[in-house]
Amino acid sequence: MGIPNTLVPNALPKAHSPYNMQMLIQIINLLLLVFVSIVAGACLLRCYIQWLGSHLGTGQIKSIGSYLFPLTNWIILPIRRIIPSLGRFDTASFLAAYVLVLGKTIILSWIAGLMPLTVSLLFFTSIELLDLTISGLIWLVFASVILSWISAGSPIQYLISLLVEPLLRPIRRVIPNLGSLDLSPLVLLLILQVLLIVLSSLK
């Protein structure tokens, strides 16, 4: 007579263990994605703000910095003690974002039982960082357009427009002037979406 399934120890947990592991990987992936997107995105924004430093007033930089500094000082300041900025390019902020994305890639590869070659790892991290940069710019453009409709003239709309305006200015020189209808944000969004498609094909 066979042994009843109810008497077989740990039968059900073993049957479901692959699903539990897959669920755990998905949870870790989500948490890492949210954490890295927020902190690395803030690092990239600090790098972008320093690049635009000559176009932003001291008051505006302090207003944005009050949100960015608490999120990023813990990783940027140690790097900045070793690697200085190159002119307007904030090397420490850029490297901090790269290290965060690299760390996420290594952790997820290790959990999945994979360890890509160093060259492949660095290349994939660069693509991921570019993806994060372009996605962040898309969110900024969307925020600028929406706030210009519902909260025109507000301090937050003014700050975001200062960040987006340098990207729109070259486009406005090319597309025809349609009076009150400004198509430059739409053109910029199309360009950024095309770049995302290209990056996705490289992954």
N, C-alpha and C positions, 0 to 999 in steps of 0.2 A: 504493500500500500504506500502511495506517495505521501510525502510530508506536506501538510496543509500550508498554504502560503502565509497564513497568519502566524505560523510557528517559525518561519524563516526570518532570522534577525536582520534588520537594516535593509530589507528587500526594497521597500518603497523609496527610502532616501537615496539608495544607489541608483535606482531607475531615474530619479529626478535630478541627480547631481549635475549632469551636463547642462540642464536648463538653469539650475541655480547659478552655475558658473557664468553662463551667458548673461543672466540677469545682472550679476555682480559686475561684469565687465561693462555692461551698458550704463549702470549707475555711476561707476567710476569715470567712464567716458564723459557722461553728462556733467558731472561735478568738475572735472578737469576742463572741459570745454567752457563752462561758465566762468570759472576762476581765471583761466588764461585769457579768455576773450576780454574780460573786464580789466584785468591788471595790465596785460600786454597792450591792449588798446589804449589804456591811459598812458603808458610809456610812449607809444607812438604819437599820441596827441601832444605830449610834452615836447617830443622831438620836432613835431610840426610847428608848434607854437614858437619854439626858439628860432626855427628857420624864418618864421614870419615876424620875428621880434621887431623889426624896423617898421612894420605896418600896424602893430598893436601898441596902444598906449600902456603906460605902467599900471594904471588902474584896472584895465581890462585883463592884463596878464595876472594880476593879483587875484581878481575875481575867479578866473578859471583855475588858477593854481591852488586856491583854497579847497577845491574838490580833488585835484589831481595829486597834490603832494602827499596827503595821508595814505593814498593807495599805492604810491610808487617809491617813496623815499627809501623804504627798507631795502630795495634791490638796486636802485639807481645810485644812491650816494656811495656805497662801497666801490662800485665800478668806477665812479667819477674820480675817486681818490687815486686810481691807477691809470685810467685812460681819460685824458682831457678832451674837451670838445675841439672840433676842427672848424674854426670860424663860427659860422651860424649853425653848423650841423652838430646836434647834441649826440655825440657818439655813445655816451653812457646810456641814454634812454633807448637808443636803437638796439644796442647790445643786450640791454635788459629784456626788451621784448623778444629778441631772438633766443636768448637763454630760456625764457619761459616756454616758448613754443617748442624748442628743442627738448626740454624736460618733459613736456606733455607727450611728445612723440616717443621718447625713449620709454616712458612708463607704460604707455599703451602697447608698444611693441613687446615689452617684456611680459606683460600680462597675457598677451595673445600667444606667447611662446615664440616670438619672432625677434630677430636681432639683425636688422639690415646692415649692409656694409657702411663704413664711415662716409664715403662719398655719397652714397644713396641717401643716407640719413641727413646729411647737411643740405643736399639738393632738395629733398622733400620738405625740410624745415624752412628753407628759403621760399618755396612755393606756398607753404602754409602761412608764412608771415606776409607775403604779398597778398594772399587771399584775405587775411585779416585786415590789412591796410585798405584794400579796395572796398571791402564790406563796410568798414568804418566810414569811409568817405561817402558811400551810398546813404548810410543812415544820416550823416550830416546834411547831405543835400535834401533828403526827404524832410528832415526836421526844419531846415531853413524855409522850404516851400510852405509847409503846413503852418509854421509859426507866422509867416508873412501874411497868411490868410486870417488866422484866428487871434493873433496876438502881435500885430504889427506895432513896432515902436517900443516893445517891452525890452527890458535889459537882456533877457536870455536870447530873444530874437536878434538883438543887435550883436551880441557876442558871437552867435553862430554864423550870422551873415559875414562878420569879419573873417571867420575861418574859411568860409566857402567862396567869398568874393574873389580871391586870387586865382581860383580854379575856373571861375566863370569868365573872368576878364578876357583871356585869349579867345574864348569861343565867341564872345560878343563882337570881337574884332572881325570875325569871319562871317557869321550869319547875318542876314539883312535885318535892319531895324524895323520892327513891326509896331512901333509906338508903345502902347501900354502892355502889349502882349510880349512877354519875355520867354523865349524858347530855350535860352541857354541852359537852365537846369535840366530840361528834358534831354537836350543833346548830351550834356555831361553824364546823365544817368545811363543813356544808351552806350556811351563809350565805356563806362565802368562795367556795365553788364557784359559787353563784348569781351573785355579783359578777363572777367571772371570765367567766361566760357573757355577762353584760351587756357587759363590756368587749370581749369578742371580737366582739360584734355592732357595736361602734362603730369597729372598725379598718377 
